[in-house]
Amino acid sequence: MKFVLLKSRGGDYMVVAQNVAWLRSHENGQTKIGMIGSEAIQVSGTIEETAAAILAG
């Protein structure tokens, strides 16, 4: 299981990379992340930055 640290304005997330279902651009340079078996979370950074962080693990 590979965890990825993602920054958020309300607090940071440790996300299991395999549980990411989708990414969507959101307002103010943030990204929404769809999670398998959970609600979407909102993190800081563009969709490209978020995807790169998840892929880099």
C-alpha positions as CSV (number, residue, x, y, z in Angstrom):
1,M,0.0,0.0,0.0
2,K,1.5,3.3,-1.1
3,F,0.5,6.5,0.8
4,V,0.8,10.0,-0.8
5,L,0.9,13.2,1.2
6,L,-1.3,15.9,-0.3
7,K,-1.6,19.4,1.1
8,S,-4.9,21.1,1.8
9,R,-5.8,24.5,3.2
10,G,-7.8,22.8,6.0
11,G,-5.2,20.2,6.9
12,D,-3.0,17.6,5.1
13,Y,-4.2,14.2,3.8
14,M,-2.3,10.9,3.6
15,V,-4.1,9.2,0.7
16,V,-3.7,5.6,-0.5
17,A,-2.7,6.1,-4.1
18,Q,-4.6,3.0,-5.4
19,N,-7.9,4.5,-4.0
20,V,-7.8,7.6,-6.2
21,A,-10.7,7.3,-8.8
22,W,-10.7,10.7,-10.4
23,L,-9.3,14.2,-10.3
24,R,-11.2,17.4,-11.2
25,S,-10.1,21.0,-11.3
26,H,-11.8,23.1,-8.7
27,E,-11.8,26.8,-7.8
28,N,-8.9,28.9,-6.5
29,G,-6.2,26.6,-7.9
30,Q,-7.4,23.6,-6.0
31,T,-8.3,20.0,-7.1
32,K,-11.1,17.7,-6.0
33,I,-10.0,14.0,-5.7
34,G,-12.6,11.2,-5.9
35,M,-11.8,8.4,-3.6
36,I,-13.0,4.8,-3.9
37,G,-15.2,4.0,-0.9
38,S,-15.3,7.6,0.4
39,E,-16.3,11.1,-0.4
40,A,-14.3,13.4,-2.5
41,I,-11.6,15.5,-0.9
42,Q,-10.2,18.9,-1.9
43,V,-6.5,19.6,-2.0
44,S,-4.3,22.6,-2.8
45,G,-2.6,22.6,-6.3
46,T,-3.6,22.2,-9.9
47,I,-4.8,19.0,-11.4
48,E,-1.4,18.5,-13.0
49,E,0.5,19.1,-9.8
50,T,-1.8,16.7,-7.9
51,A,-1.5,14.0,-10.6
52,A,2.3,14.3,-10.5
53,A,2.4,14.0,-6.7
54,I,0.2,10.8,-6.8
55,L,2.3,9.3,-9.6
56,A,5.6,10.1,-7.8
57,G,4.2,8.5,-4.7
